[in-house]
Amino acid sequence: MTRRRQDRAPQFMETRVRTERHIDHGRSLSPAQWSAFKAHVIRHAHAAQAAAIRDAFARWATFMIRTVRRKTRAWHRHRCERRAAAEVRALSDRELRDIAVSRSEIDARVRMQPGGHRQ
């Protein structure tokens, strides 16, 4: 018992289409099927394009946010170092000698982390 062609569901969307408007198992597409297939392909292409644009924008926005945060932290650290250096420069020579720092070392010492490593 064989099934007639009308009983089968149209499979034009699941099969690969050749350039001459035939599907793999040889059946020619009607104009309505061809229009539906083209509309289906175009909808999927537009959805893929929109997803790619969304992903690219999200990556760009993440990069920009991280860059702004990094620059803001660097600026804040620089301002704190300048403030600290100004406070140490305000000390007298005798006070500097007591903490074993010469005036030429102030900037380098201010930039040192507590463990003695340079930032």
N, C-alpha and C positions, 0 to 999 in steps of 0.2 A: 504494500500500500504506500503510494508516494503522495507527498503533500503537493498541492498545487502552489504555484508562485504567489497567488493572491493571499494564501493563508500565512505565508511567512511575513514577519515584521520587516519593514525596510531597514537594511543595514548599511545604507550609504554613508552614515556618519562614522561608523566603526571601521570601515575599510579604507585602504589607500586608493586614491583616485588618480588615474592616469591622465595625461594632458588631453587626450581626446575624449574626455567626459565618459569614460567607462569605468566601472568598478572592477575589482580583481576577478570576480567570477563571471565577467562577460556581459552582465546586464547593463543596458544603456539607461542613463538617468533621464527622467522626464524633465521638462523645463521647470516644473514646480519643485521637483526634488532638487534639481541643480540650484535653484534660487535659495531653497532652504539650506542646502549644504553650504553655499557661499556665505549666507548670513550667519550660519553657525561658526564657520571658520573666522569670519571677521569679528564676531563677538569675542571669541576666544583670543584672537590676536590683540584686540583692544584691551581685554582684561590683563593679558600678559604684559602689554606695554605699560598700562597703568601701575601694575605691581612693580615693574622694574623702575619706573620713575619714583614711586613711593619709597622703594628700598634705597635708591641713590640719594634721595633727599634726606632720608633718615640717617644714612651714613655721613652725609655732609653736615647735617645739623649736629650730630654727635661729635664730629671732629671740631666744629666751631665752638661748641660748648666746652669741650675739654681744653681747647686752646685758650679761650677766655679765662677759664678757671686757672690754668697754669700761669698765664700772664698776671692775673690778679694776685695769686699767691707770691709770685716772684716780686711784684711791685711792693706788696705788703712786707715781705721779708727785707727788701732793700730799705724801705722806710724805717723799719725797726732797727736795722743795723746802723743807719745814719743817726737815728735818735740816740742809740747806745754810744756810738762813737762821739757824738757831741757831749754826752754826759761825762765820758772819760776824759775828753779834752779839757773839760772845765776843771778837772782836778789840778792841784798844784804839783810841781815837780817832786816835792817831798812825798806827797800822797802816792804819786806814781811809783816812786822808788820803793815805798812800803809794800806795794803789791807786785813789785818786780816787773814793771812794764815801762819801756821808754816811749817817748812821744812818737818815734818813728814806727813803733810796733802796734800802735793803737788800732789802725784799720785791719791789720792782719789778725790781731787777737779778737776783735769784735766778730769777724767772720768765722772764727773757729767754733766748732760744735763743742759741747761739754766734754766729750771723750777725747778732744785734742785733734780731731779730724777736720779738714777744711770742708766747707759746704760747697 
